[in-house]
């Protein structure tokens, strides 16, 4: 069995060395995330040169989000009935094959635009099932006292892979071609699948009712009831939805902020985004080593207050280098929220229901995004960019106030 009993003798990253299967799966996911970063640039550029249409680029991104909205809540029900490792392997292999197929069609000049819609929808469907499988597998790969460290390592490595992948994408597109970048992404999926093959861990699949529409609905309601009946999970979902809603206008306005306020154009935008990501890496590493000394509820609230203050400060800063510094410091507090929140969910949720709970929470948290996009234009038209940042930061800080008085959450 992968998880051994007995007292933990090490803290921080050294404690994870005892979990061989976790490390293998973590390595595969990190490499795959590198491929995703590389592919995201190559794929969008491919759509642009094939169509020259920003509208088509937008519709393909909309298709990419559809599976999460359509299947997100029920995917976890199926994952809870299946071996998590097999789901991860199958999802990675299928995405690797489909991505390689697109790359080959592009190489031979036979790629049609409608293939991209099919490919995007298919790969997104695979990810809808892979996400709850990974969340459930964490409960089986490491002991509970090491959840926070493991989640922090994953966040840090994912952010690092994002930076490296983005940089390498520009190099590959300049030296070779779009098809090469997409083909490399396909191989990263296959590599991730093989690391999961080499990482066995014990998992028991509880007997369930015969699969039917009624059984799926019943088990999905069980997941919803777990969230509804746990004030801690309900608070986590609520503040995540609010955060997504409030951060959407910020993400949309950052390019305009760099261009119109900082007078730095695309260069400034790139530096701001990189600063955020580097900050996230540093913050995740810090949480992995030191986060166990604090309550996770405290880490989450500190993270939200720091995030709100950082965004609010951008509302009064007109200097590029000050803005970059603020964004780096603010980014360091984002893992305080994300890694602590997922750790709380993993600690509270029964293992046999983790798939449906994580998929339901993921879908509910996404609901803040379309609403945020819908109101972003109205917010930006009524306020200038910096006033928008100031009030967004203020709202993010204020939304933590009611949480302080929820005793069950504050005990976490």
C-alpha positions as CSV (number, residue, x, y, z in Angstrom):
1,X,0.0,0.0,0.0
2,X,1.3,3.4,-0.9
3,X,0.4,5.2,2.3
4,X,2.2,3.9,5.3
5,X,1.0,4.1,8.9
6,X,3.1,5.5,11.7
7,X,4.2,9.0,12.7
8,X,5.5,11.4,10.1
9,X,9.1,12.1,10.8
10,X,9.6,14.9,8.3
11,X,7.9,18.1,7.4
12,X,7.8,20.2,4.3
13,X,9.0,18.8,0.9
14,X,11.2,16.1,2.4
15,X,8.1,14.4,3.8
16,X,6.9,13.8,0.2
17,X,9.9,11.7,-0.7
18,X,8.2,8.7,1.0
19,X,5.3,8.8,-1.6
20,X,6.8,7.3,-4.8
21,X,3.5,7.1,-6.6
22,X,2.5,10.6,-5.8
23,X,5.9,11.9,-7.1
24,X,5.5,10.0,-10.3
25,X,2.0,11.3,-10.9
26,X,3.1,14.8,-9.9
27,X,6.0,14.6,-12.4
28,X,3.6,13.6,-15.2
29,X,1.1,16.3,-14.4
30,X,3.9,18.9,-14.3
31,X,5.2,17.9,-17.7
32,X,1.6,17.9,-19.0
33,X,1.1,21.4,-17.7
34,X,4.2,22.5,-19.5
35,X,2.6,21.1,-22.7
36,X,-0.6,22.9,-22.0
37,X,1.2,26.2,-21.7
38,X,3.0,25.6,-24.9
39,X,-0.2,24.4,-26.7
40,X,-2.3,27.3,-25.5
41,X,-0.2,29.8,-27.4
42,X,0.4,27.5,-30.5
43,X,-3.3,26.5,-30.7
44,X,-4.6,30.1,-30.5
45,X,-2.0,31.3,-33.1
46,X,-3.0,28.4,-35.3
47,X,-6.7,29.5,-35.2
48,X,-5.7,33.0,-35.9
49,X,-3.6,32.3,-39.0
50,X,-6.2,29.8,-40.3
51,X,-9.2,32.1,-39.9
52,X,-8.0,35.6,-39.1
53,X,-11.2,35.9,-37.0
54,X,-11.3,37.0,-33.4
55,X,-15.0,35.9,-33.3
56,X,-14.1,32.3,-34.2
57,X,-11.3,32.3,-31.5
58,X,-13.9,33.4,-29.0
59,X,-16.4,30.7,-30.0
60,X,-13.8,28.0,-29.7
61,X,-12.9,29.2,-26.2
62,X,-16.7,29.1,-25.4
63,X,-16.8,25.5,-26.7
64,X,-13.8,24.7,-24.4
65,X,-15.9,25.7,-21.4
66,X,-19.1,23.9,-22.4
67,X,-18.1,20.4,-21.1
68,X,-17.5,21.8,-17.6
69,X,-20.9,23.4,-17.5
70,X,-22.7,20.4,-19.1
71,X,-21.0,17.5,-17.5
72,X,-19.1,19.0,-14.6
73,X,-21.6,18.0,-11.8
74,X,-22.2,14.5,-13.0
75,X,-18.6,13.6,-14.0
76,X,-17.7,13.1,-10.3
77,X,-20.5,10.5,-9.9
78,X,-18.9,8.3,-12.6
79,X,-15.4,8.9,-11.2
80,X,-16.4,7.8,-7.8
81,X,-17.5,4.5,-9.3
82,X,-14.2,4.0,-11.2
83,X,-10.5,3.4,-10.4
84,X,-9.0,6.9,-10.3
85,X,-5.7,5.8,-11.8
86,X,-7.4,4.3,-14.8
87,X,-9.4,7.4,-15.3
88,X,-6.3,9.6,-15.3
89,X,-4.5,7.2,-17.7
90,X,-7.4,7.0,-20.1
91,X,-7.9,10.8,-20.1
92,X,-4.2,11.5,-20.8
93,X,-3.9,8.9,-23.5
94,X,-7.1,10.1,-25.3
95,X,-5.9,13.7,-25.1
96,X,-2.5,12.7,-26.3
97,X,-3.9,10.8,-29.3
98,X,-6.4,13.6,-30.3
99,X,-3.7,16.3,-30.0
100,X,-1.3,14.3,-32.1
101,X,-4.0,13.8,-34.7
102,X,-4.6,17.6,-34.9
103,X,-0.8,18.2,-35.3
104,X,-0.6,15.7,-38.1
105,X,-3.5,17.1,-39.9
106,X,-1.9,20.6,-39.7
107,X,1.4,19.2,-41.0
108,X,-0.3,17.7,-44.0
109,X,-2.5,20.8,-44.6
110,X,-5.8,19.0,-44.2
111,X,-6.9,20.5,-40.9
112,X,-10.4,22.1,-41.2
113,X,-11.7,24.7,-38.7
114,X,-14.6,22.4,-37.6
115,X,-12.1,19.8,-36.5
116,X,-10.8,22.3,-34.0
117,X,-14.3,22.6,-32.4
118,X,-14.5,18.8,-32.1
119,X,-11.0,18.5,-30.8
120,X,-11.5,21.3,-28.2
121,X,-14.8,19.8,-27.0
122,X,-13.4,16.3,-26.8
123,X,-10.2,17.3,-24.9
124,X,-12.2,19.4,-22.5
125,X,-14.5,16.5,-21.8
126,X,-11.5,14.4,-20.9
127,X,-10.3,17.0,-18.5
128,X,-13.8,17.2,-16.9
129,X,-13.3,13.6,-15.8
130,X,-9.6,13.8,-15.1
131,X,-9.9,16.7,-12.6
132,X,-12.1,14.9,-10.0
133,X,-10.0,11.8,-10.5
134,X,-6.8,13.7,-9.5
135,X,-8.5,15.3,-6.6
136,X,-9.7,11.9,-5.3
137,X,-6.4,10.3,-5.9
138,X,-4.6,12.8,-3.6
139,X,-6.5,11.3,-0.6
140,X,-5.0,7.9,-1.5
141,X,-1.5,9.0,-2.4
142,X,-0.4,10.9,0.7
143,X,-1.4,11.0,4.3
144,X,-3.8,13.7,5.5
145,X,-1.1,15.7,7.4
146,X,0.8,16.1,4.1
147,X,-2.1,17.2,1.9
148,X,-1.2,20.9,2.2
149,X,2.5,20.3,1.3
150,X,1.5,18.1,-1.7
151,X,-1.0,20.6,-3.0
152,X,1.5,23.4,-2.6
153,X,4.1,21.5,-4.5
154,X,1.6,20.9,-7.3
155,X,0.7,24.6,-7.5
156,X,4.3,25.7,-7.5
157,X,5.4,23.3,-10.2
158,X,2.3,24.1,-12.3
159,X,3.1,27.8,-12.2
160,X,6.7,27.2,-13.0
161,X,5.7,24.9,-15.9
162,X,3.4,27.7,-17.2
163,X,6.2,30.2,-17.3
164,X,8.6,27.8,-19.0
165,X,6.1,26.5,-21.4
166,X,5.1,30.1,-22.5
167,X,8.8,31.0,-23.1
168,X,9.5,27.8,-25.0
169,X,6.4,28.2,-27.1
170,X,7.8,31.4,-28.6
171,X,11.1,29.7,-29.3
172,X,9.5,26.7,-31.0
173,X,7.2,28.8,-33.1
174,X,10.1,30.9,-34.2
175,X,12.5,28.0,-35.0
176,X,10.1,25.2,-36.1
177,X,6.3,25.4,-36.5
178,X,2.9,25.4,-34.8
179,X,2.5,21.7,-35.6
180,X,5.7,20.9,-33.7
181,X,4.5,22.7,-30.6
182,X,1.2,20.9,-30.7
183,X,2.9,17.5,-31.3
184,X,5.1,18.1,-28.2
185,X,2.0,18.8,-26.2
186,X,0.6,15.4,-27.4
187,X,3.8,13.7,-26.1
188,X,3.5,15.4,-22.7
189,X,0.0,13.9,-22.3
190,X,1.3,10.4,-23.2
191,X,4.2,10.9,-20.8
192,X,1.8,11.8,-18.0
193,X,-0.3,8.7,-18.8
194,X,2.8,6.4,-18.5
195,X,3.9,8.0,-15.2
196,X,0.4,7.1,-13.9
197,X,0.9,3.5,-15.2
198,X,4.1,3.3,-13.2
199,X,2.5,4.7,-10.0
200,X,0.2,2.0,-8.5
201,X,-1.7,2.7,-5.3
202,X,-4.4,0.9,-3.4
203,X,-8.0,2.1,-4.0
204,X,-11.2,0.3,-3.2
205,X,-14.2,1.1,-5.3
206,X,-17.4,0.9,-3.2
207,X,-20.3,-1.1,-4.5
208,X,-22.9,1.2,-6.0
209,X,-26.4,0.9,-7.5
210,X,-26.7,-0.2,-11.1
211,X,-25.9,2.8,-13.3
212,X,-29.1,4.6,-14.3
213,X,-30.3,8.2,-14.7
214,X,-32.0,8.0,-11.2
215,X,-28.8,6.6,-9.7
216,X,-26.7,9.4,-11.2
217,X,-29.1,12.0,-9.9
218,X,-29.3,10.5,-6.5
219,X,-25.5,10.3,-6.1
220,X,-25.1,13.8,-7.5
221,X,-27.6,15.0,-4.8
222,X,-25.5,13.2,-2.2
223,X,-22.5,15.3,-3.3
224,X,-24.6,18.5,-3.1
225,X,-25.9,17.5,0.3
226,X,-22.3,17.1,1.6
227,X,-21.6,20.6,0.6
228,X,-24.9,22.0,1.8
229,X,-24.6,20.3,5.2
230,X,-21.0,21.4,5.8
231,X,-20.8,25.1,6.7
232,X,-17.1,24.9,5.9
233,X,-17.6,23.6,2.4
234,X,-20.5,26.0,1.8
235,X,-18.3,28.9,2.8
236,X,-15.4,27.7,0.6
237,X,-17.8,27.5,-2.4
238,X,-19.4,30.8,-1.7
239,X,-16.1,32.8,-1.4
240,X,-14.6,31.1,-4.4
241,X,-17.6,32.0,-6.6
242,X,-17.4,35.6,-5.3
243,X,-13.7,35.7,-5.9
244,X,-14.1,34.5,-9.5
245,X,-16.9,37.0,-10.1
246,X,-14.8,39.9,-8.7
247,X,-11.5,38.9,-10.4
248,X,-13.0,38.6,-13.9
249,X,-13.1,42.4,-14.5
250,X,-9.6,42.7,-13.1
251,X,-8.2,40.1,-15.5
252,X,-10.0,41.7,-18.4
253,X,-8.8,45.2,-17.6
254,X,-5.1,44.4,-16.9
255,X,-4.0,44.8,-20.6
256,X,-5.7,48.2,-20.8
257,X,-4.2,49.2,-17.5
258,X,-0.7,48.4,-18.8
259,X,-1.4,50.2,-22.1
260,X,-3.3,53.3,-20.9
261,X,-2.2,53.9,-17.3
262,X,1.3,52.5,-17.2
263,X,2.1,53.3,-20.8
264,X,3.9,50.0,-21.1
265,X,1.9,48.2,-23.8
266,X,2.2,44.5,-24.3
267,X,5.6,44.4,-22.7
268,X,4.2,45.7,-19.4
269,X,1.3,43.3,-19.6
270,X,3.7,40.4,-20.0
271,X,5.8,41.5,-17.1
272,X,2.8,41.9,-14.8
273,X,1.5,38.4,-15.7
274,X,5.0,36.9,-15.2
275,X,5.3,38.8,-11.8
276,X,2.0,37.3,-10.7
277,X,3.1,33.8,-11.7
278,X,6.5,34.1,-10.0
279,X,4.8,35.3,-6.9
280,X,2.5,32.3,-6.9
281,X,5.5,30.0,-7.1
282,X,7.2,31.6,-4.2
283,X,4.0,31.6,-2.2
284,X,3.3,28.0,-2.9
285,X,6.8,27.0,-1.8
286,X,6.4,29.0,1.4
287,X,3.1,27.4,2.2
288,X,4.5,23.9,1.7
289,X,7.3,24.6,4.2
290,X,5.5,26.8,6.7
291,X,1.8,26.5,6.1
292,X,1.3,23.6,8.6
293,X,2.0,26.0,11.5
294,X,-1.2,28.0,10.8
295,X,-4.9,27.2,10.5
296,X,-6.0,26.9,6.9
297,X,-8.9,29.3,7.5
298,X,-6.3,31.9,8.6
299,X,-4.3,31.3,5.5
300,X,-7.4,31.7,3.3
301,X,-8.5,35.0,5.0
302,X,-4.9,36.4,4.9
303,X,-4.7,35.5,1.3
304,X,-8.0,37.2,0.4
305,X,-7.1,40.4,2.3
306,X,-3.7,40.5,0.7
307,X,-5.3,40.0,-2.7
308,X,-7.8,42.7,-2.1
309,X,-5.1,45.2,-0.9
310,X,-2.9,44.4,-3.9
311,X,-5.6,45.0,-6.5
312,X,-6.7,48.1,-4.6
313,X,-3.2,49.5,-4.6
314,X,-3.1,49.2,-8.4
315,X,-5.9,51.7,-8.4
316,X,-3.5,54.4,-7.2
317,X,-0.2,53.3,-8.8
318,X,0.9,54.7,-12.2
319,X,4.5,53.4,-12.3
320,X,5.3,50.1,-14.1
321,X,7.9,48.9,-11.7
322,X,5.8,49.6,-8.6
323,X,2.9,47.8,-10.3
324,X,5.1,44.8,-11.1
325,X,6.3,44.6,-7.5
326,X,2.7,44.8,-6.1
327,X,1.6,42.1,-8.5
328,X,4.5,39.8,-7.4
329,X,3.7,40.2,-3.7
330,X,0.0,39.8,-4.4
331,X,0.6,36.7,-6.4
332,X,2.5,35.1,-3.5
333,X,-0.7,35.2,-1.5
334,X,-2.9,33.4,-4.1
335,X,-1.6,29.9,-3.0
336,X,-2.7,30.8,0.6
337,X,-6.2,30.6,-0.8
338,X,-6.1,27.9,-3.4
339,X,-4.0,25.3,-1.7
340,X,-5.6,25.8,1.7
341,X,-9.1,25.5,0.2
342,X,-8.5,22.3,-1.7
343,X,-6.8,20.8,1.4
344,X,-9.8,21.6,3.5
345,X,-12.1,19.9,1.0
346,X,-9.8,16.8,0.9
347,X,-9.7,16.6,4.7
348,X,-13.5,16.9,5.2
349,X,-14.9,14.9,2.2
350,X,-15.3,11.1,2.5
351,X,-13.0,9.3,0.1
352,X,-15.8,7.5,-1.7
353,X,-17.6,10.8,-2.5
354,X,-14.6,13.0,-3.3
355,X,-15.0,12.8,-7.0
356,X,-18.6,14.1,-7.1
357,X,-17.9,16.8,-4.4
358,X,-14.8,18.1,-6.2
359,X,-16.6,18.2,-9.6
360,X,-19.7,19.9,-8.1
361,X,-17.6,22.5,-6.3
362,X,-15.6,23.1,-9.5
363,X,-18.7,23.7,-11.5
364,X,-20.3,25.9,-8.8
365,X,-17.1,28.0,-8.6
366,X,-17.1,28.5,-12.3
367,X,-20.5,30.1,-12.2
368,X,-18.8,33.3,-11.1
369,X,-16.9,33.5,-14.3
370,X,-19.7,34.0,-16.9
371,X,-21.5,36.5,-14.6
372,X,-18.2,38.4,-14.1
373,X,-17.7,38.6,-17.9
374,X,-21.2,39.8,-18.4
375,X,-20.9,42.7,-16.0
376,X,-17.3,43.6,-16.7
377,X,-18.2,45.9,-19.6
378,X,-20.8,47.7,-17.5
379,X,-18.4,48.1,-14.6
380,X,-15.6,49.4,-16.8
381,X,-17.9,51.8,-18.6
382,X,-19.1,53.4,-15.4
383,X,-15.7,53.7,-13.7
384,X,-12.3,54.3,-15.0
385,X,-9.8,51.5,-14.8
386,X,-8.1,52.5,-11.6
387,X,-11.3,53.2,-9.8
388,X,-12.5,49.8,-10.8
389,X,-9.4,48.2,-9.4
390,X,-9.8,50.2,-6.1
391,X,-13.4,49.1,-5.6
392,X,-12.7,45.5,-6.6
393,X,-9.9,45.3,-4.0
394,X,-12.2,46.9,-1.4
395,X,-15.0,44.4,-2.1
396,X,-12.6,41.4,-1.9
397,X,-11.4,42.6,1.5
398,X,-14.9,43.3,2.8
399,X,-16.2,39.8,1.8
400,X,-13.8,38.3,4.4
401,X,-15.5,40.1,7.3
402,X,-18.6,37.8,7.6
403,X,-16.4,34.7,7.4
404,X,-14.6,35.7,10.6
405,X,-17.8,35.2,12.6
406,X,-18.4,31.6,11.2
407,X,-16.8,29.6,14.0
408,X,-16.9,26.2,12.2
409,X,-14.9,27.6,9.4
410,X,-12.4,29.5,11.6
411,X,-11.6,26.2,13.5
412,X,-10.2,24.6,10.3
